């Protein structure tokens, strides 16, 4: 991985809240590895992907919106894909 991508990844990881992992270093490491793999899959580090950082009015867009653009391209459905919706209902009965 190029140095600029390593720096970008380290900066991103330093901002991730891992409190819910309760200091479990292996779990934290495994989650970070999966996060970086997902970013690679989505083309986050691909120099050919250019993100629009400003909206049509010239305002800065959120990181989530820019990341959503990458996801929309990589995860686009094709004519051969099928959608599936799964619903799960939990009921708690009290006397």
C-alpha positions in Angstrom: 0.0 0.0 0.0 1.4 3.4 -0.9 2.6 5.7 1.9 -0.2 8.2 1.3 -2.8 5.4 1.7 -1.1 4.2 4.8 -1.2 7.7 6.3 -4.9 8.1 5.3 -5.8 4.7 6.8 -3.9 5.5 10.1 -5.7 8.8 10.4 -9.0 7.2 9.8 -8.4 4.4 12.2 -7.3 6.9 14.9 -10.8 8.4 14.9 -12.7 5.1 15.2 -14.5 4.6 18.5 -13.7 1.2 19.8 -15.1 1.5 23.3 -17.7 -1.2 22.6 -14.9 -3.7 22.0 -13.8 -3.2 25.7 -10.1 -3.1 25.0 -9.9 -6.5 23.4 -6.9 -6.0 21.2 -7.5 -9.0 18.9 -11.1 -8.0 18.3 -10.1 -4.3 17.6 -7.3 -5.5 15.2 -9.7 -7.9 13.4 -12.3 -5.1 13.0 -9.7 -2.7 11.6 -8.4 -5.4 9.2 -12.0 -5.9 8.0 -12.6 -2.2 7.7 -9.6 -1.7 5.5 -10.5 -4.7 3.3 -13.9 -3.2 2.8 -12.4 0.1 1.9 -10.1 -1.6 -0.7 -13.1 -3.5 -2.1 -15.1 -0.3 -2.5 -12.2 1.4 -4.3 -11.4 3.9 -1.6 -7.7 3.9 -2.4 -8.1 3.7 -6.2 -6.6 6.9 -7.7 -9.0 6.7 -10.6 -12.0 7.4 -8.3 -12.6 11.1 -8.0 -15.0 12.2 -5.3 -17.0 15.4 -5.4 -16.1 17.1 -2.2 -18.4 20.1 -2.8 -22.1 20.1 -3.6 -23.7 22.1 -6.5 -23.8 25.3 -4.2 -20.1 25.0 -3.4 -20.6 23.7 0.1 -18.4 21.0 1.5 -20.1 17.6 1.4 -19.9 15.2 4.3 -17.5 12.3 4.3 -20.5 9.9 4.5 -21.9 11.4 1.3 -18.6 11.0 -0.5 -18.2 7.5 0.7 -21.8 6.7 -0.4 -20.8 7.7 -3.9 -18.1 5.0 -3.9 -20.5 2.5 -2.5 -23.1 3.3 -5.1 -20.7 2.6 -8.0 -19.1 -0.6 -6.6 -22.3 -2.1 -5.2 -24.6 -1.2 -8.1 -27.1 -3.9 -9.1 -26.9 -5.4 -12.5 -29.7 -6.9 -14.5 -28.7 -10.3 -13.2 -28.9 -9.3 -9.6 -31.9 -10.1 -7.4 -33.2 -8.2 -4.4 -34.1 -9.9 -1.2 -35.8 -8.3 1.8 -35.7 -10.2 5.1 -37.7 -9.1 8.1 -37.4 -10.4 11.6 -39.9 -9.6 14.3 -39.3 -10.1 18.0 -42.2 -10.2 20.4 -41.9 -9.9 24.1 -45.0 -11.2 26.0 -45.6 -10.0 29.5 -48.2 -11.3 31.9 
